[in-house]
Amino acid sequence: MSEKAIATMTRQPRHDAGTLLLGTTLTVAALIVVPALAARFGLGSALTGAMRMALMRASSRAVNGKNEECGDAASGFSCH
């Protein structure tokens, strides 16, 4: 393989600070805030899980910039 092809394959996507901050905020909300509020207000586990999945999917889209219906394999979760 040529050096250019190898460099293209190993290059990591660059994200700006605002995008990473938004993704991190949504992730923290999904992992900490939503379960705390669900426990406080007595929400069911199905509703809590659905809200957490929606926030994690939004976090993934914010960072990756994809508008797919389902998450991709690299993001670590999928809707299937």
C-alpha positions in Angstrom: 0.0 0.0 0.0 1.1 3.5 -0.6 1.8 5.9 2.3 -1.1 8.1 1.3 -3.5 5.1 1.5 -2.2 4.1 4.9 -2.4 7.7 6.2 -6.0 7.9 5.0 -6.9 4.7 6.8 -5.3 5.6 10.1 -6.6 9.2 10.3 -8.9 9.9 13.2 -11.9 12.3 12.7 -11.3 15.7 14.4 -14.1 17.1 16.5 -14.3 20.7 17.8 -14.7 21.5 21.5 -18.4 22.5 21.2 -19.3 19.2 19.6 -17.5 17.2 22.2 -19.1 19.3 25.0 -22.6 18.7 23.7 -21.9 15.0 23.3 -20.5 14.7 26.8 -23.4 16.7 28.3 -26.0 14.4 26.6 -24.1 11.4 27.8 -23.9 12.6 31.4 -27.6 13.4 31.3 -28.4 9.9 30.0 -26.2 8.1 32.6 -26.7 10.2 35.7 -29.5 12.8 35.4 -32.3 10.6 33.8 -32.0 7.7 36.3 -31.9 10.2 39.3 -35.0 12.0 38.0 -36.7 8.7 37.3 -36.1 7.5 40.8 -37.3 10.8 42.3 -40.5 10.8 40.3 -41.1 7.1 40.2 -40.9 6.6 36.4 -41.0 3.0 35.1 -37.8 1.3 33.9 -39.1 1.1 30.3 -39.6 4.8 30.1 -36.3 5.5 31.8 -34.5 3.2 29.4 -36.2 4.8 26.4 -35.1 8.2 27.5 -31.6 7.0 28.1 -31.3 5.4 24.7 -32.7 8.6 23.0 -30.1 10.7 24.8 -27.2 8.4 23.9 -28.3 8.3 20.3 -28.5 12.1 20.2 -25.0 12.2 21.8 -23.6 9.9 19.1 -25.2 11.9 16.3 -23.9 15.2 17.8 -20.3 13.9 17.8 -20.4 11.8 14.6 -22.7 14.1 12.6 -24.7 11.3 11.2 -28.4 11.4 10.6 -28.9 7.6 10.4 -32.0 5.9 11.8 -29.8 3.5 13.8 -26.4 3.8 15.5 -23.4 2.4 13.7 -21.2 -0.4 14.9 -18.4 2.0 15.9 -20.6 3.8 18.3 -21.1 0.8 20.5 -24.9 0.5 20.3 -27.6 -0.1 17.8 -31.3 0.0 17.7 -31.5 -3.6 16.6 
